[in-house]
Amino acid sequence: MNPENEKHYTIPVFIPELACPFQCVFCDQRKISGQLESPEFEEARRTIEEHLSTIPPEGSHIEIGFFGGNFTGIDMSMQEMYLKAAEVYLKSGRIRGLRLSTRPDYISPEKLELLKHYGVSTIELGAQSLDKDVLRLSGRGHKVEDIEIASRLILEGGFSLGLQMMLGLPGDTQEKSVLTARRIAELGASCTRIYPTLVIKGTKLEQMYLSGKYKPLELNEAVVLAKCVTEIFEPAGVKIIRMGLHPSEGLLSGEHLVAGPYHVSFRELVHTEIWNEILKPLCSKSGKSLTVSVAPSEFNFAVGYNARNKKELQRNFHKVRFLSDPKLKGRQFAADYN
C-alpha cells in the first residue's frame, strides 16, 4: 500500500510530570491527561496491547508515543524501562516508530544517543511560544534559545522534529502567535500540535484568572487564531497532529476545567472556519439550487460544524447540496448553480 494512503495511529503512554522541575502557570498534567500516576512497565505493556488489539494491522502506520511529561528528564534507567517495553513491538514489526514529548532544555547529544539506540524516530518539544516574554510570564523556565538549540540537535541527530505551541498564554497576542508559527516552520519542524490555553483547577493560572490578572481567549477567538496559524503551517508542510486537548474525563465533566476555549470538536470548528472563508464568495449569488462538490476528506468540514456553512448558503439558495468527489484534492471545490 502507498504510505500516503495508510492510516496513522499513535498509541499514547502518558507519563505525567515525572521529571519537570518547573511548574508552568497553566500546567497540571495529571488532570489534563486524565492519568494520576505514571505507568509501570507491565501497565505500559498492557496499554500498548489493548490499543494494538483494536487497530487493523493492514493499511496502518502505528507508533507508540510517550507523552505528558518531560521524558528525557526522568532517570535514565526509567527511560530505558519504557523504551525497552516499546522496542519489543518495534523489532517485531507490530509498530513502525517511537515518538516522545519533552522539554527543550532537556535535550543533549548524550540523551539523543540513548533515544536513537532504542529506535525513537520523532521528538516533540513543548515549545509553546517563541516569544521571550510569553515564556517568562508562563513560568516555562527556559529561553527561546533553548528551543532553537534543541531543534538543531534533534535534526542533526536524524530525528523528525515536532514543535508544540499554545495559543492565548499570558502575554500572548495574535501577532506573537503568528510569529511563533512562522518560527516553528523555519526551525524545521515536520509536525506540530496546537493547544488553546485552558485554566485548570489547582494551577497558578487559576489564581491569575480569579484575581483578574489573566483573561483566556473566547472560543471564537481561539478558533480564528488557530485558523491563522493553520494557514501558516499547511503551506510550509508542517503537519498539524492535533488541535485542542484530548477530551479526558475531567475536562468533559468540567471537574478540572475552570475557564477557557475548550471544545470536544475544536479541530472541526477551525476547519469549518477555513471553509467558511473559502465558500463566502458563493453567497454573493442566489438561485433555486446550489451543488458544492468537495474532496471526501473535506466533506464534513465544508458542510461545517452543525452544518454552519450549509446553513449560511441556504440563505441565498432554496436548495443546497454537498457532494463528495474523489477527483478533487485538498480544498478544491466545484459549484453548480440552477
Secondary structure in CASP SS format (residue, H / E / C, confidence):
PFRMAT SS
TARGET T0000
AUTHOR 0000-0000-0000
METHOD secondary structure of the structure
MODEL  1
M C 1.00
N C 1.00
P H 1.00
E H 1.00
N H 1.00
E C 1.00
K E 1.00
H E 1.00
Y E 1.00
T E 1.00
I E 1.00
P E 1.00
V E 1.00
F E 1.00
I C 1.00
P C 1.00
E C 1.00
L C 1.00
A C 1.00
C C 1.00
P C 1.00
F C 1.00
Q C 1.00
C C 1.00
V C 1.00
F C 1.00
C C 1.00
D C 1.00
Q H 1.00
R H 1.00
K H 1.00
I H 1.00
S H 1.00
G C 1.00
Q C 1.00
L C 1.00
E C 1.00
S C 1.00
P C 1.00
E C 1.00
F H 1.00
E H 1.00
E H 1.00
A H 1.00
R H 1.00
R H 1.00
T H 1.00
I H 1.00
E H 1.00
E H 1.00
H H 1.00
L H 1.00
S C 1.00
T C 1.00
I C 1.00
P C 1.00
P C 1.00
E C 1.00
G C 1.00
S E 1.00
H E 1.00
I E 1.00
E E 1.00
I E 1.00
G E 1.00
F E 1.00
F E 1.00
G C 1.00
G C 1.00
N C 1.00
F H 1.00
T H 1.00
G H 1.00
I C 1.00
D C 1.00
M H 1.00
S H 1.00
M H 1.00
Q H 1.00
E H 1.00
M H 1.00
Y H 1.00
L H 1.00
K H 1.00
A H 1.00
A H 1.00
E H 1.00
V H 1.00
Y H 1.00
L H 1.00
K H 1.00
S H 1.00
G C 1.00
R C 1.00
I C 1.00
R C 1.00
G E 1.00
L E 1.00
R E 1.00
L E 1.00
S E 1.00
T E 1.00
R C 1.00
P H 1.00
D H 1.00
Y H 1.00
I C 1.00
S C 1.00
P H 1.00
E H 1.00
K H 1.00
L H 1.00
E H 1.00
L H 1.00
L H 1.00
K H 1.00
H H 1.00
Y C 1.00
G C 1.00
V E 1.00
S E 1.00
T E 1.00
I E 1.00
E E 1.00
L E 1.00
G E 1.00
A E 1.00
Q E 1.00
S C 1.00
L C 1.00
D C 1.00
K H 1.00
D H 1.00
V H 1.00
L H 1.00
R H 1.00
L H 1.00
S C 1.00
G C 1.00
R C 1.00
G C 1.00
H C 1.00
K C 1.00
V H 1.00
E H 1.00
D H 1.00
I H 1.00
E H 1.00
I H 1.00
A H 1.00
S H 1.00
R H 1.00
L H 1.00
I H 1.00
L H 1.00
E H 1.00
G C 1.00
G C 1.00
F C 1.00
S E 1.00
L E 1.00
G E 1.00
L E 1.00
Q E 1.00
M E 1.00
M E 1.00
L E 1.00
G C 1.00
L C 1.00
P C 1.00
G C 1.00
D C 1.00
T C 1.00
Q H 1.00
E H 1.00
K H 1.00
S H 1.00
V H 1.00
L H 1.00
T H 1.00
A H 1.00
R H 1.00
R H 1.00
I H 1.00
A H 1.00
E H 1.00
L C 1.00
G C 1.00
A C 1.00
S C 1.00
C E 1.00
T E 1.00
R E 1.00
I E 1.00
Y E 1.00
P E 1.00
T C 1.00
L C 1.00
V E 1.00
I E 1.00
K C 1.00
G C 1.00
T C 1.00
K H 1.00
L H 1.00
E H 1.00
Q H 1.00
M H 1.00
Y H 1.00
L H 1.00
S C 1.00
G C 1.00
K C 1.00
Y C 1.00
K C 1.00
P C 1.00
L C 1.00
E C 1.00
L H 1.00
N H 1.00
E H 1.00
A H 1.00
V H 1.00
V H 1.00
L H 1.00
A H 1.00
K H 1.00
C H 1.00
V H 1.00
T H 1.00
E H 1.00
I H 1.00
F H 1.00
E H 1.00
P H 1.00
A H 1.00
G C 1.00
V C 1.00
K E 1.00
I E 1.00
I E 1.00
R E 1.00
M E 1.00
G C 1.00
L C 1.00
H C 1.00
P C 1.00
S C 1.00
E H 1.00
G H 1.00
L H 1.00
L H 1.00
S H 1.00
G C 1.00
E C 1.00
H C 1.00
L E 1.00
V E 1.00
A E 1.00
G C 1.00
P C 1.00
Y C 1.00
H C 1.00
V C 1.00
S C 1.00
F H 1.00
R H 1.00
E H 1.00
L H 1.00
V H 1.00
H H 1.00
T H 1.00
E H 1.00
I H 1.00
W H 1.00
N H 1.00
E H 1.00
I H 1.00
L H 1.00
K H 1.00
P H 1.00
L H 1.00
C H 1.00
S H 1.00
K C 1.00
S C 1.00
G E 1.00
K E 1.00
S E 1.00
L E 1.00
T E 1.00
V E 1.00
S E 1.00
V E 1.00
A C 1.00
P H 1.00
S H 1.00
E H 1.00
F H 1.00
N H 1.00
F H 1.00
A H 1.00
V H 1.00
G C 1.00
Y H 1.00
N H 1.00
A H 1.00
R H 1.00
N H 1.00
K H 1.00
K H 1.00
E H 1.00
L H 1.00
Q C 1.00
R C 1.00
N C 1.00
F E 1.00
H E 1.00
K E 1.00
V E 1.00
R E 1.00
F E 1.00
L E 1.00
S E 1.00
D C 1.00
P C 1.00
K C 1.00
L C 1.00
K C 1.00
G C 1.00
R C 1.00
Q C 1.00
F E 1.00
A E 1.00
A E 1.00
D E 1.00
Y E 1.00
N C 1.00
END
